[in-house]
Amino acid sequence: MKNIIVLGSGMVGSAIAIDLSKKHKVTVTDFNQKTLNILKQKHSVIETILLDVNNLELLTKTITPFDLVICAVPGFLGFKTLETIIKSKKNVVDISFFPENSLELDSLAKKYNVTAIVDCGVAPGMDNLILGRYNEQLKLTDFECLVGGLPKVKKWPFNYKAPFSPIDVIEEYTRPARYVEHSNIIIREALTDVEAVQFDKVGTLESFNSDGLRSIIYTMPHIPNMKEKTLRYPGHVEYVRILKESGFFDENPVNIDGVNISPLEFTSKILFKEWKLNPTDEEFTVMRVTVKGIDLNGKQTTIVYNLFDEYNKQTQTSSMARTTGYTATAAANMYLDGLFTEKGVFPPELIGKHKHCFEYILNYLKERNVIYKKEIIS
């Protein structure tokens, strides 16, 4: 049994803490006492600490006694928090999905003899892991990830619920999307290249460009074609683009009767009620990862992994929390079991290259009924 601290008691952070507490001693921190109280009431074996990770000195002091840190803070806090964890000489699994390049901290992690496994969720996360495994087996030519988390009940006009802040979703809709085509990095506006895609158990969804490749752009530069697209119900993109093109996502304040108001903040407040995913709202996660390449015999091979995961009524755990959180806890237990010992910053594609790590994580998820179905297309 190890002593683990989880930074963040949100929907995913709480799922991580509950899963880890089955095998380890777990402490959870958050700046919101109410969320800590809710977690503690349901799971008394989990210890809680009120903590603002912006207080870097207190953060360092708090994490010092622990064997492993799980960083599940909001993205805008992620990079600085991870940097502080590394400087504190603590090994860490990170799912904060911050916009900065995590590989910039690699030399720091090596300096302090730290293992930092980053972007360890569903996507980014499992798609990277799959790519890393098949990069060892094939001369890859193509990688594509289609992924989305959606409510079971559609509510017009957006047909969407977010397990995190609307402002984070809007950031995904406004940040330019990067993908790789014929070995060139292409930058397109988000919400473009909309395509209809069929999925079992779901039906037709629309896919669109979003900036999801992250570390893969830097770690897999030899693969000529790489793309990640987000999935939503048909019609969602059109309504969001209307808001975007009309200026509702602008950050610069507008003056209304002498009061300066940020359109983005205003829109986020409105959409918070519209998009809020309540704890018992049923939702699902759908993902399709496709890799294409040439095998050792010179044969073109296509590998497809499909995921469909639903809200768990028995445990009242969202699919997004399960698919993201359990990937992180799989990586945590993999590390604690001594299967991965390298020092530095490691996105999942650098973990997946090791067959024993890849199989450990897939089996761990399967035990929790998060199942990736593999199909080989020759």
Secondary structure, 3 states (H helix, E strand, C coil): CCEEEEECCCHHHHHHHHHHCCCCEEEEEECCHHHHHHHHHHCCCCEEEECCCCCHHHHHHHHCCCCEEEECCCHHHHHHHHHHHHHCCCCEEECCCCCCCHHHHHHHHHHCCCEEECCCEECCEHHHHHHHHHHCCCEEEEEEEEEEEEECCCCCCCCCCECCCHHHHHHHHHCCEEEEECCEEEEECCCCCCEEEEECCCEEEEEEECCCCCCHHHHCCCCCEEEEEEEECCCHHHHHHHHHHCCCCCCCCEEECCEEECHHHHHHHHHHHHHECCCCCCEEEEEEEEEEEECCCCCEEEEEEEEEEECECCCCECHHHHHHHHHHHHHHHHHHCCCCCCCEEECHHHHHCCHHHHHHHHHHHHHCCCCEEEEEEC
